[in-house]
Amino acid sequence: MGHTFVEKVLARKAGLDSVVPGQIITVRPDKLLTHDNTAAISRKFRQIGVERMADPDISVIVLDHVVPAANETYAINHQIIREFVAGQGISSFYDIGEGICHQVLPEKGHAWPGAVIVGSDSHTPTYGAFGAFAAGIGRTEAAAVMATGQIWLRVPESLRIVVNGTLPERVSAKDVILHIIGDLRADGANYCSVEFTGETVREMSIASRMVLTNMAAEMGAKNGVVEPDDKTRAWLQGRVARDYEEVHADPDATYELVIEYDVSGLAPQVAKPHTVDNVVPVTEVAGTPINQALVGTCTNGRLEDLAAAAEILRGKHIAPSVRLLVLPASREVLLAAIERGIISDLVVAGATLLNPGCGPCLGAHQGCMAPSEVTISTANRNFKGRMGSKEAFIYLASPATVAASALTGVITDPR
């Protein structure tokens, strides 16, 4: 009997011949991601009673959530982290301005096929787009990994999602994953390893695949993964300095569930307030007035996303009633967008450019909403209070849909 991706990668990492879903194993992760929450994690680390990290080389720390610091509290938080980094001798530290952790980590070569990555952020599964096992963990678990260099994991059940068909014009990976989450619901893949495959996924860029794995968390998945191919290897060329061994699921592997989608006729999708699985075609909410639009974040802040928005907005101007925020996922993305004229197109169209970071998605600063306001966003969550006010309304959509809506002042079908 064959094995799924997660069964193979975790068995190898645990030094076992094979593992089965539900089995508890202990592994040494290749990388541990933390961000602004490193300050709280460092306090837990010291409570364990250990002075030195077991392996500082596995730690990747990115300041991205409230950058630059919005007030003294956040500034002190960052100060604590910088002191911890220096004291522990952590070399993979990325200070403010470098970008969002989920973009920066792979850009800097810390994700590769077959790697086991754990991170104190729920969207750590993003790195599955590179053929890695990547899973979110809690702060206490992260502190324990710092102290011991190890973590125990329950081997997930596996779910295979096969996506076929040619995407229609102005329908993208964001629409695909919103459609899937709307179908499976927020608990449809609880603690599962989700393998995304099919001709549509194979045709996607790495940036688009990252959208799928990033939002796998929104249907409860422990990790999401796309098997590596020539596109993966080309993207990683010059970034990953180490050798790696790809892990591919066996053709005769057993899955908890196999689901197939044909997206040839898929319409742009929108997740309505206040849950990510409250998904409808854009036509059902078209005409809803908006106050704010956001293009960016770790879900859709990459170059192709900014380009899709600029294509719609170029030579035009956003509606006077709308604030359009543009949030590049990293310094690398920002520089590339400047070089190609994408940023100037967006700014001339009325956009406000924010520094690379989590910004308004977090709801702690930059672009917070007032009660009763409506935002349409390319981010990954629309829960009450997510962008600052529990009485505000967040709709989730693709960069094309967000840009088209900013142009008209109401939710608009980008087609």
C-alpha positions as CSV (number, residue, x, y, z in Angstrom):
1,M,0.0,0.0,0.0
2,G,1.3,3.5,-0.9
3,H,1.7,6.5,1.3
4,T,0.5,10.1,1.1
5,F,2.8,13.1,1.2
6,V,2.5,13.7,4.9
7,E,3.0,10.0,5.8
8,K,6.2,9.9,3.8
9,V,7.7,13.2,5.0
10,L,6.9,12.7,8.7
11,A,8.1,9.1,8.7
12,R,11.4,10.2,7.2
13,K,11.7,13.0,9.6
14,A,10.9,10.8,12.6
15,G,13.4,8.1,11.5
16,L,10.7,5.5,11.0
17,D,9.9,3.1,8.1
18,S,6.3,4.3,8.0
19,V,3.7,6.1,10.0
20,V,-0.1,6.1,10.0
21,P,-2.8,8.8,10.6
22,G,-3.3,9.4,14.3
23,Q,0.2,8.2,15.3
24,I,2.1,10.5,17.7
25,I,5.7,11.1,16.6
26,T,8.6,13.3,17.6
27,V,10.5,15.2,15.0
28,R,13.3,17.8,14.8
29,P,11.8,20.6,12.5
30,D,14.1,22.1,9.9
31,K,12.8,25.6,10.6
32,L,10.8,27.4,13.4
33,L,9.1,30.6,12.4
34,T,8.1,33.3,14.8
35,H,7.3,37.0,14.3
36,D,6.3,39.8,16.6
37,N,5.0,37.2,19.0
38,T,8.7,36.2,19.7
39,A,8.7,38.5,22.7
40,A,5.9,36.5,24.4
41,I,7.5,33.2,23.3
42,S,10.9,34.3,24.7
43,R,9.3,34.8,28.1
44,K,7.8,31.3,27.9
45,F,11.1,30.0,26.8
46,R,12.8,31.4,29.9
47,Q,10.0,30.0,32.1
48,I,11.1,26.5,31.0
49,G,14.4,27.2,32.7
50,V,16.6,26.9,29.7
51,E,19.1,29.7,29.0
52,R,20.2,28.8,25.5
53,M,18.2,27.6,22.5
54,A,18.9,24.0,21.5
55,D,19.5,25.0,17.9
56,P,19.5,28.8,17.0
57,D,20.0,27.9,13.3
58,I,16.4,26.6,13.0
59,S,14.9,29.9,14.1
60,V,13.6,32.4,11.6
61,I,12.2,35.6,13.1
62,V,10.4,38.2,11.0
63,L,9.1,41.5,12.4
64,D,6.0,42.1,10.3
65,H,2.7,42.4,12.3
66,V,2.9,46.0,13.6
67,V,5.8,47.6,11.7
68,P,7.0,50.2,12.2
69,A,6.0,50.1,15.8
70,A,2.6,51.9,16.2
71,N,3.2,53.0,19.9
72,E,5.6,52.5,22.8
73,T,4.2,49.1,23.7
74,Y,4.9,47.7,20.3
75,A,8.3,49.4,20.2
76,I,9.3,47.7,23.5
77,N,8.0,44.4,22.1
78,H,10.4,44.8,19.2
79,Q,13.2,45.9,21.5
80,I,12.8,42.7,23.5
81,I,12.9,40.6,20.3
82,R,16.1,42.3,19.0
83,E,17.8,41.7,22.3
84,F,16.7,38.0,22.3
85,V,18.0,37.6,18.8
86,A,21.4,39.0,19.7
87,G,21.6,37.1,22.9
88,Q,20.8,33.7,21.3
89,G,22.9,34.3,18.3
90,I,20.0,33.9,15.8
91,S,21.3,34.7,12.3
92,S,18.0,34.5,10.4
93,F,16.4,37.7,11.7
94,Y,14.5,40.1,9.4
95,D,13.7,43.4,10.9
96,I,10.9,45.9,9.9
97,G,10.4,46.6,6.2
98,E,11.6,43.2,4.9
99,G,8.0,42.0,4.6
100,I,5.5,39.5,5.8
101,C,6.9,36.3,7.3
102,H,5.1,34.0,4.8
103,Q,6.7,35.8,1.9
104,V,10.1,36.5,3.4
105,L,10.8,33.0,4.7
106,P,10.7,31.3,1.2
107,E,12.3,34.3,-0.5
108,K,15.3,34.0,1.9
109,G,15.7,30.3,1.2
110,H,14.1,28.8,4.4
111,A,11.5,26.6,2.6
112,W,12.2,23.7,0.3
113,P,10.7,20.4,-0.8
114,G,10.6,17.8,2.0
115,A,11.3,20.3,4.7
116,V,9.4,20.2,8.0
117,I,8.5,23.8,9.1
118,V,6.5,24.8,12.2
119,G,5.5,28.4,12.9
120,S,3.7,30.4,15.6
121,D,1.3,31.7,13.0
122,S,-1.8,30.0,11.7
123,H,-0.9,30.6,8.0
124,T,2.4,28.8,8.2
125,P,0.9,26.2,5.8
126,T,1.8,28.7,3.0
127,Y,5.2,27.0,2.6
128,G,3.4,23.8,1.4
129,A,3.4,25.6,-2.0
130,F,7.1,24.5,-2.2
131,G,6.5,20.9,-1.3
132,A,7.2,21.3,2.4
133,F,5.2,20.1,5.4
134,A,4.4,23.4,7.1
135,A,2.1,23.7,10.1
136,G,1.0,26.3,12.6
137,I,1.7,25.8,16.3
138,G,1.0,27.7,19.5
139,R,3.4,30.0,21.4
140,T,4.1,27.5,24.2
141,E,4.9,24.8,21.6
142,A,7.2,27.3,19.8
143,A,9.0,28.0,23.2
144,A,9.4,24.2,23.7
145,V,10.9,23.9,20.2
146,M,13.4,26.6,21.0
147,A,14.3,24.8,24.3
148,T,14.5,21.3,22.9
149,G,14.8,21.5,19.2
150,Q,12.0,19.0,19.0
151,I,8.2,18.8,18.7
152,W,5.7,16.0,18.8
153,L,3.0,15.8,16.1
154,R,0.0,13.7,15.4
155,V,0.2,12.4,11.9
156,P,-2.7,14.0,10.0
157,E,-5.3,12.2,7.8
158,S,-4.9,13.1,4.1
159,L,-7.3,14.8,1.8
160,R,-6.7,15.1,-1.9
161,I,-8.2,18.0,-3.9
162,V,-8.0,17.7,-7.6
163,V,-8.6,20.9,-9.6
164,N,-9.0,20.6,-13.4
165,G,-10.1,23.0,-16.1
166,T,-8.9,26.3,-17.6
167,L,-9.6,29.3,-15.4
168,P,-11.8,32.0,-17.1
169,E,-10.4,35.5,-17.6
170,R,-10.1,37.4,-14.3
171,V,-10.7,34.3,-12.2
172,S,-7.7,33.3,-10.2
173,A,-6.4,31.1,-7.4
174,K,-8.1,33.2,-4.8
175,D,-11.5,32.4,-6.4
176,V,-10.6,28.7,-6.6
177,I,-9.7,28.4,-2.9
178,L,-12.7,30.5,-1.7
179,H,-15.0,28.2,-3.8
180,I,-13.4,25.1,-2.2
181,I,-13.7,26.6,1.4
182,G,-17.3,27.6,0.7
183,D,-18.0,24.0,-0.4
184,L,-16.1,22.1,2.4
185,R,-16.8,24.7,5.1
186,A,-14.5,26.0,7.8
187,D,-14.1,22.6,9.4
188,G,-14.1,20.5,6.2
189,A,-10.4,19.6,6.5
190,N,-9.9,19.7,10.3
191,Y,-6.3,18.6,11.1
192,C,-5.9,17.1,7.6
193,S,-3.0,17.2,5.3
194,V,-4.5,18.7,2.1
195,E,-2.8,17.8,-1.2
196,F,-3.7,20.2,-4.0
197,T,-3.3,18.7,-7.5
198,G,-4.8,18.5,-11.0
199,E,-4.1,20.3,-14.3
200,T,-5.2,23.7,-13.0
201,V,-2.8,23.6,-10.0
202,R,0.0,22.4,-12.2
203,E,-0.6,25.4,-14.5
204,M,-0.6,27.9,-11.6
205,S,2.4,30.0,-10.8
206,I,4.2,29.6,-7.5
207,A,2.5,32.8,-6.2
208,S,-0.9,31.3,-7.0
209,R,-0.1,28.0,-5.4
210,M,0.8,30.0,-2.2
211,V,-2.7,31.3,-2.2
212,L,-4.1,27.8,-2.0
213,T,-1.8,26.6,0.8
214,N,-2.1,29.9,2.7
215,M,-5.8,29.6,2.9
216,A,-5.9,25.8,3.6
217,A,-5.9,26.9,7.2
218,E,-9.3,28.5,6.7
219,M,-10.9,25.0,6.2
220,G,-9.1,23.6,9.3
221,A,-6.1,22.0,7.6
222,K,-2.9,21.2,9.5
223,N,-1.0,21.7,6.3
224,G,-1.6,22.2,2.6
225,V,0.8,21.1,-0.1
226,V,1.5,21.2,-3.8
227,E,3.9,18.7,-5.1
228,P,7.1,20.2,-6.4
229,D,7.9,20.4,-10.1
230,D,10.0,22.4,-12.5
231,K,8.4,25.7,-11.5
232,T,9.2,25.0,-7.9
233,R,12.8,24.2,-8.7
234,A,13.2,27.3,-10.8
235,W,11.7,29.6,-8.1
236,L,14.0,28.1,-5.5
237,Q,17.1,28.3,-7.7
238,G,19.6,30.8,-6.1
239,R,17.5,31.0,-2.9
240,V,18.0,27.6,-1.2
241,A,21.6,26.9,-0.6
242,R,21.2,23.3,0.6
243,D,20.5,20.0,-1.1
244,Y,17.0,18.7,-0.7
245,E,15.0,15.5,-1.5
246,E,11.5,16.0,-2.9
247,V,8.7,14.0,-1.4
248,H,5.8,12.9,-3.7
249,A,2.7,10.9,-2.7
250,D,2.5,7.4,-4.0
251,P,0.0,6.8,-6.8
252,D,-1.7,4.1,-4.7
253,A,-1.9,6.2,-1.5
254,T,-5.0,6.0,0.6
255,Y,-6.9,9.2,1.3
256,E,-9.6,10.1,3.8
257,L,-11.4,11.9,0.9
258,V,-10.7,12.7,-2.7
259,I,-12.6,15.7,-4.1
260,E,-12.6,16.9,-7.7
261,Y,-13.4,20.3,-9.1
262,D,-13.8,21.6,-12.7
263,V,-13.2,25.3,-12.6
264,S,-13.7,26.0,-16.3
265,G,-16.9,27.9,-15.6
266,L,-16.0,29.3,-12.2
267,A,-17.2,32.9,-11.5
268,P,-15.3,35.3,-9.2
269,Q,-16.0,34.4,-5.6
270,V,-16.6,36.5,-2.5
271,A,-16.6,35.5,1.1
272,K,-19.3,37.5,2.9
273,P,-19.1,38.7,6.6
274,H,-18.3,37.3,9.1
275,T,-16.8,33.9,8.1
276,V,-14.5,32.7,5.4
277,D,-16.8,29.9,4.3
278,N,-19.7,32.2,3.7
279,V,-18.9,32.2,0.0
280,V,-21.0,33.2,-3.0
281,P,-20.4,34.2,-6.6
282,V,-19.7,37.9,-6.9
283,T,-22.9,38.4,-8.8
284,E,-24.9,37.8,-5.5
285,V,-23.3,40.7,-3.7
286,A,-22.6,43.0,-6.7
287,G,-23.7,46.6,-5.9
288,T,-22.8,46.5,-2.2
289,P,-21.3,49.9,-1.3
290,I,-17.8,49.8,0.1
291,N,-15.7,52.3,2.1
292,Q,-12.3,50.7,1.8
293,A,-10.5,48.2,-0.5
294,L,-7.3,46.3,0.3
295,V,-4.9,44.6,-2.1
296,G,-2.1,42.7,-0.5
297,T,-1.2,40.7,2.6
298,C,0.4,37.3,2.8
299,T,-2.4,35.8,0.7
300,N,-2.4,38.2,-2.3
301,G,0.4,40.7,-1.9
302,R,2.7,39.2,-4.5
303,L,3.8,40.8,-7.9
304,E,1.1,39.0,-9.9
305,D,-1.6,40.3,-7.5
306,L,-0.5,43.9,-7.7
307,A,-0.2,43.6,-11.5
308,A,-3.8,42.2,-11.7
309,A,-5.1,45.2,-9.8
310,A,-3.0,47.7,-11.8
311,E,-4.3,46.2,-15.0
312,I,-7.9,47.2,-14.0
313,L,-7.0,50.6,-12.5
314,R,-4.4,51.8,-15.0
315,G,-5.4,55.2,-16.5
316,K,-8.5,55.4,-14.2
317,H,-9.2,56.6,-10.7
318,I,-10.9,55.0,-7.7
319,A,-14.3,56.2,-6.6
320,P,-14.1,59.3,-4.4
321,S,-15.9,57.4,-1.6
322,V,-13.3,54.6,-1.4
323,R,-9.9,54.3,0.3
324,L,-7.7,51.8,-1.6
325,L,-4.8,50.4,0.4
326,V,-2.0,48.5,-1.3
327,L,0.2,46.3,0.8
328,P,3.1,44.5,-1.0
329,A,4.1,41.2,0.7
330,S,7.8,42.0,0.9
331,R,10.5,44.5,0.0
332,E,11.5,42.2,-2.9
333,V,7.9,42.4,-4.3
334,L,7.7,46.2,-3.7
335,L,11.0,46.8,-5.6
336,A,9.9,44.6,-8.5
337,A,6.5,46.4,-8.7
338,I,8.3,49.8,-8.7
339,E,10.6,48.6,-11.4
340,R,7.7,47.5,-13.6
341,G,5.7,50.7,-13.1
342,I,2.9,48.8,-11.2
343,I,3.2,51.0,-8.1
344,S,3.0,54.2,-10.0
345,D,-0.1,53.0,-11.9
346,L,-1.8,52.2,-8.6
347,V,-0.8,55.4,-6.8
348,V,-1.9,57.5,-9.8
349,A,-5.2,55.7,-9.6
350,G,-5.6,56.9,-6.0
351,A,-4.1,54.0,-4.0
352,T,-2.4,54.6,-0.7
353,L,0.9,52.6,-0.6
354,L,1.7,50.9,2.7
355,N,5.1,49.4,3.8
356,P,5.5,45.7,3.5
357,G,4.0,44.1,6.5
358,C,0.7,42.8,8.0
359,G,-0.8,46.2,8.4
360,P,-4.6,46.4,8.2
361,C,-5.1,42.7,8.0
362,L,-4.1,42.5,11.7
363,G,-6.4,45.3,12.7
364,A,-3.9,46.8,15.2
365,H,-2.9,49.8,13.0
366,Q,-2.9,51.0,9.4
367,G,-6.4,51.0,7.8
368,C,-8.5,50.1,10.8
369,M,-12.2,50.4,10.1
370,A,-14.9,52.3,11.9
371,P,-18.3,50.8,13.0
372,S,-20.6,50.1,10.0
373,E,-17.8,50.5,7.4
374,V,-17.3,48.0,4.7
375,T,-14.0,46.7,3.3
376,I,-13.4,44.4,0.4
377,S,-10.0,42.7,0.9
378,T,-7.7,40.2,-0.6
379,A,-6.7,39.0,2.9
380,N,-7.6,35.6,4.3
381,R,-9.9,36.3,7.2
382,N,-13.1,38.4,7.7
383,F,-14.0,37.7,11.3
384,K,-15.7,40.4,13.4
385,G,-13.0,42.8,14.6
386,R,-10.4,41.5,12.3
387,M,-9.7,45.0,10.9
388,G,-10.3,47.0,14.1
389,S,-14.0,47.2,14.6
390,K,-16.4,44.4,15.6
391,E,-19.2,46.4,14.0
392,A,-17.5,46.6,10.6
393,F,-18.0,44.3,7.6
394,I,-15.2,42.6,5.6
395,Y,-15.7,40.8,2.3
396,L,-12.9,38.7,0.9
397,A,-12.1,38.5,-2.8
398,S,-9.4,38.3,-5.5
399,P,-7.2,41.3,-6.5
400,A,-9.2,41.7,-9.7
401,T,-12.5,41.9,-7.8
402,V,-11.1,44.3,-5.2
403,A,-9.6,46.6,-7.8
404,A,-12.8,46.6,-9.9
405,S,-14.8,47.4,-6.7
406,A,-12.5,50.3,-5.7
407,L,-13.0,51.7,-9.2
408,T,-16.8,51.8,-8.9
409,G,-17.4,52.2,-5.1
410,V,-19.5,49.1,-4.9
411,I,-18.6,45.3,-5.1
412,T,-18.1,44.7,-8.8
413,D,-17.7,41.7,-11.0
414,P,-14.2,42.2,-12.5
415,R,-15.2,40.5,-15.8
